[in-house]
Amino acid sequence: MNEKDNLINTWEREFQTTLKCLKNFPAERENYKPHEISKSAKELGWLFVSEEQTFVNGIIPGKIDFSNIAKAPSSMKEVIHEFEKAHKETIEKLKTLNDEDFNAMMEFPVAPKKMMDFRKIDLMWMFLMDSIHHRGQFTVYLRLVGAKVPSIYGPSADEPW
């Protein structure tokens, strides 16, 4: 399997797991925040959509614009719908890229006022890992509101094997 196919297959698998987590969240608790400075569950769910759109739509041309990130829609149901739609569009875009596109270099911030060059495919992997990190946060929200935490990389207390 080549690097592009590995990225796409992993992204698809992680998307399905994240979608399962989002669908387990009780709609009536979508504004839940574990702390006053935390994002609400709906806002955290929206992060999966907005980051996927922002990163992929920025990495492909070589410039990420963090200033135009859309606000979360009015319900978790809409967040889930937009996540499914955005992911499908992302995968279609990734499939059109060739090795030269993935191996092209671009600058990305690594610290305040500090940029580094990265291969575009490495930034896509970085984004995917960040998304997985945020999914971990989201599973804590699930547990705190009494919802079921699905199996992710192995059994969970709510979904034993």
C-alpha positions in Angstrom: 0.0 0.0 0.0 1.4 3.4 -0.9 1.5 6.4 1.5 -1.6 8.1 -0.1 -3.7 5.0 0.2 -2.6 4.5 3.8 -3.6 8.0 4.7 -7.0 7.7 3.0 -7.8 4.3 4.5 -6.8 5.4 8.0 -8.7 8.7 7.7 -11.8 6.7 6.6 -11.5 4.3 9.6 -11.0 7.1 12.1 -13.9 9.1 10.6 -16.3 6.1 11.2 -15.1 5.9 14.8 -15.5 9.6 15.4 -19.0 9.6 13.8 -20.0 6.8 16.2 -18.9 9.0 19.1 -20.8 12.0 17.8 -24.0 9.9 17.3 -23.8 8.7 20.9 -24.1 12.2 22.3 -27.5 13.0 23.7 -29.0 15.9 21.7 -30.6 17.4 24.8 -27.1 17.8 26.3 -25.3 19.3 23.2 -24.6 22.6 25.1 -22.8 20.7 27.9 -19.5 22.1 29.0 -17.3 20.3 31.6 -15.8 23.7 32.6 -16.6 27.3 31.9 -13.6 27.7 29.5 -14.3 24.5 27.7 -16.1 24.2 24.4 -19.6 22.9 24.5 -20.1 19.4 23.2 -21.7 20.8 20.0 -18.7 23.2 19.5 -16.2 20.4 20.1 -18.2 18.2 17.6 -18.0 21.1 15.1 -14.3 21.2 15.5 -14.1 17.9 13.5 -15.9 19.6 10.6 -14.2 23.0 10.7 -10.7 21.6 11.1 -11.2 19.1 8.3 -12.4 21.8 5.9 -9.8 24.4 7.0 -6.8 22.1 6.9 -7.5 20.1 3.8 -8.7 23.1 1.8 -5.6 25.0 3.0 -3.0 22.2 2.7 -3.9 21.4 -1.0 -3.2 25.0 -2.3 -0.4 25.5 0.3 -1.9 28.2 2.6 -4.2 27.6 5.6 -6.6 30.4 6.5 -7.7 30.1 10.1 -9.7 33.4 9.9 -12.7 32.0 8.0 -13.7 29.1 10.3 -17.5 28.9 10.3 -19.5 28.8 13.6 -21.2 25.7 14.7 -24.7 25.1 13.4 -27.7 25.2 15.8 -27.8 21.5 16.6 -25.6 18.4 17.1 -27.8 16.7 14.4 -26.6 19.4 11.9 -23.0 19.0 13.1 -23.2 15.3 12.3 -24.8 15.9 8.9 -22.1 18.5 8.0 -19.3 16.2 9.3 -20.5 13.4 7.0 -20.7 15.8 4.0 -17.4 17.4 4.7 -15.6 14.1 5.1 -17.0 12.8 1.8 -15.7 15.9 0.1 -12.3 15.7 1.8 -11.8 12.1 0.7 -12.7 12.9 -2.9 -10.2 15.7 -2.9 -7.5 13.5 -1.4 -8.1 10.9 -4.1 -7.4 13.4 -6.8 -3.9 14.3 -5.5 -0.8 12.6 -6.8 2.6 11.8 -5.1 4.0 15.2 -6.2 1.1 17.0 -4.5 1.5 15.1 -1.3 5.3 15.5 -1.2 5.2 19.3 -1.9 6.5 21.4 0.9 4.6 24.2 2.7 5.2 26.4 5.8 3.2 25.7 8.9 3.3 27.5 12.3 5.1 25.5 15.1 5.4 28.2 17.7 4.6 31.9 18.1 6.1 33.7 15.1 7.9 30.5 14.0 7.3 28.6 10.8 8.7 25.3 9.6 8.5 23.5 6.3 6.5 20.3 6.1 5.5 17.9 3.4 1.8 18.3 2.8 1.1 14.7 3.5 2.8 15.0 6.9 0.6 18.0 7.7 -2.5 15.9 6.8 -1.3 13.1 9.2 -0.7 15.8 11.8 -4.3 17.0 11.3 -5.6 13.5 11.6 -3.8 12.9 14.8 -5.1 16.2 16.2 -8.6 15.1 15.3 -8.1 11.8 17.1 -6.9 13.9 20.2 -10.1 15.9 20.1 -12.1 12.7 19.8 -10.5 11.6 23.0 -11.7 14.8 24.6 -15.2 14.2 23.2 -15.3 10.7 24.8 -14.8 12.3 28.2 -17.8 14.5 27.5 -19.8 11.3 26.6 -18.9 9.8 30.0 -19.6 12.9 31.9 -23.2 13.2 30.5 -23.9 9.5 31.1 -23.8 8.5 27.4 -22.2 5.4 26.1 -18.5 5.5 25.1 -18.1 3.2 22.1 -15.3 0.8 21.4 -12.5 2.8 19.7 -9.3 0.8 19.5 -10.5 -1.9 21.8 -13.4 -2.7 24.1 -14.9 0.0 26.3 -17.0 -0.4 29.5 -20.1 0.3 27.4 -19.1 -1.7 24.3 -17.2 -4.8 25.5 -16.0 -7.3 23.0 
